[in-house]
Amino acid sequence: MTKTSHEADVAFIQALAELLREHDLTELQVKREYGEDDSLDVRVSRSQPASVVAQAPTTMQIPAAGGGAPAPGANAEAGVEDPAQHPGAVTSPMVGTAYLQPEPGSDAFVKVGDSVTEGQTLLIVEAMKTMNHIPAPRAGTVKRILVEDASPVEYGTPLMILE
């Protein structure tokens, strides 16, 4: 590609980012064809406001009816509490795809009941073909895994519960 083409691509990406803001979108993906073997694939995304992110877990599980907040861990297995509000929740730092194992066919990084140390890899979130290792924020025990392997996640989506 020439320098002029590169400058045009940067202007194109900036225009896509402006479209995200103007229309309050969270993601755009475009493929620009230049010729037979020359193209540009662009995915531009931004995180959602906290009010929208807080609604995401309701699609993952249906909380049971009832008033008041349960004691920590008391009803976690029954799904009564909102996982995003749990003090041991590990949330996604980005939009991407969550992987529970380093590669297909291998053992998962962790499973329910495992003890983990601070900094130990819990899972990977792939974003734009970059594998981002998600470390344990503190030592503890994996109580719940809230995502399935290869599932899409948003910024702030609860991934696991550590206690």
C-alpha positions in Angstrom: 0.0 0.0 0.0 1.1 3.5 -0.6 1.4 6.3 1.9 -1.6 8.1 0.3 -3.7 4.9 0.7 -2.6 4.7 4.4 -3.7 8.3 5.0 -7.0 7.6 3.4 -7.5 4.5 5.6 -6.8 6.5 8.7 -9.4 9.1 7.6 -11.8 6.3 6.9 -11.3 4.8 10.4 -11.7 8.2 12.0 -15.0 8.6 10.1 -16.2 5.3 11.4 -15.4 6.3 15.0 -17.4 9.5 14.5 -20.3 7.5 13.2 -20.2 5.4 16.5 -20.4 8.6 18.5 -23.1 10.3 16.4 -25.4 7.4 16.3 -24.7 6.0 19.8 -23.5 2.7 18.4 -21.3 0.2 20.2 -19.6 -1.5 17.3 -19.1 -1.2 13.5 -17.4 -3.7 11.2 -16.6 -2.9 7.6 -14.6 -4.6 4.8 -13.2 -2.2 2.2 -12.2 -3.9 -1.1 -9.3 -2.3 -3.0 -8.7 -5.0 -5.6 -8.5 -8.7 -6.1 -6.0 -9.4 -3.3 -6.1 -6.1 -1.4 -8.7 -5.2 1.2 -9.0 -3.5 4.6 -11.1 -5.1 7.4 -12.0 -2.7 10.2 -13.8 -3.2 13.4 -14.4 -0.2 15.6 -16.0 -0.6 19.0 -16.5 1.2 22.3 -17.8 0.3 25.7 -21.4 0.8 26.7 -22.5 3.1 29.4 -22.7 1.5 32.9 -26.5 1.5 32.9 -26.6 -0.7 29.8 -23.9 -3.0 31.0 -25.7 -3.6 34.3 -28.6 -5.0 32.3 -26.5 -7.6 30.4 -26.4 -10.3 33.2 -30.2 -10.6 33.2 -30.0 -12.3 29.8 -27.5 -14.8 31.3 -29.7 -15.9 34.2 -33.1 -15.3 35.6 -32.9 -14.0 39.2 -35.5 -15.5 41.6 -38.1 -13.2 43.0 -37.6 -12.0 46.5 -36.7 -8.9 48.5 -33.5 -7.8 50.1 -29.9 -8.7 49.4 -28.9 -12.2 50.4 -25.9 -12.9 52.6 -22.7 -13.2 50.6 -22.5 -16.7 49.1 -25.8 -17.8 50.8 -27.9 -18.0 47.6 -25.2 -17.7 45.0 -25.8 -21.2 43.7 -29.5 -20.5 43.4 -28.9 -17.5 41.2 -30.7 -15.1 43.5 -28.1 -12.3 43.6 -26.9 -10.3 40.6 -23.4 -11.7 39.8 -22.1 -8.2 38.7 -22.8 -6.9 42.3 -21.0 -9.8 44.0 -17.8 -8.5 45.8 -15.8 -11.4 44.3 -17.0 -10.8 40.7 -14.2 -10.8 38.1 -15.5 -8.7 35.1 -14.5 -8.4 31.5 -12.2 -5.4 30.9 -13.2 -5.3 27.2 -15.6 -6.4 24.5 -14.5 -9.7 23.0 -14.8 -13.5 23.1 -14.1 -15.3 26.3 -12.1 -18.6 26.2 -11.8 -20.8 29.2 -8.8 -22.8 27.9 -5.5 -21.7 26.3 -6.3 -23.7 23.1 -9.0 -26.0 21.8 -8.8 -29.5 23.4 -6.7 -28.5 26.3 -7.7 -28.3 30.0 -9.4 -25.1 31.2 -7.3 -22.5 33.1 -9.5 -23.0 36.2 -12.7 -24.9 37.2 -15.2 -24.4 40.0 -13.6 -25.3 43.3 -10.0 -24.5 42.2 -7.8 -22.3 44.5 -6.1 -19.5 42.6 -3.3 -17.1 43.4 -3.3 -13.4 42.7 -2.2 -12.8 39.1 -3.0 -16.4 37.9 -4.7 -16.5 34.5 -8.4 -17.3 34.9 -9.4 -17.1 31.2 -8.6 -15.2 27.9 -10.7 -12.5 26.3 -9.9 -12.2 22.6 -10.4 -8.8 21.1 -9.4 -7.9 17.5 -7.2 -11.1 17.2 -5.3 -10.3 20.4 -5.4 -12.8 23.3 -5.7 -10.9 26.6 -5.1 -13.0 29.7 -7.5 -12.1 32.5 -5.6 -12.5 35.8 -7.1 -13.2 39.2 -7.4 -9.9 41.1 -6.6 -11.6 44.4 -6.1 -15.1 45.8 -9.2 -17.2 46.4 -11.4 -20.0 45.3 -13.4 -20.2 42.1 -17.1 -20.4 43.2 -18.8 -19.8 39.9 -17.9 -19.6 36.2 -20.5 -17.3 34.6 -19.6 -17.6 30.9 -19.3 -20.5 28.4 -16.2 -21.1 26.3 -16.1 -19.0 23.1 -19.0 -16.8 24.3 -19.1 -13.1 23.4 -18.7 -10.7 26.3 -19.2 -7.0 26.8 -17.2 -4.6 28.9 -18.2 -5.2 32.6 -19.7 -8.6 32.0 -19.2 -10.8 35.1 -17.0 -13.7 34.1 -16.3 -15.5 37.4 -16.9 -15.3 41.1 -13.9 -15.7 43.5 -14.3 -16.0 47.2 
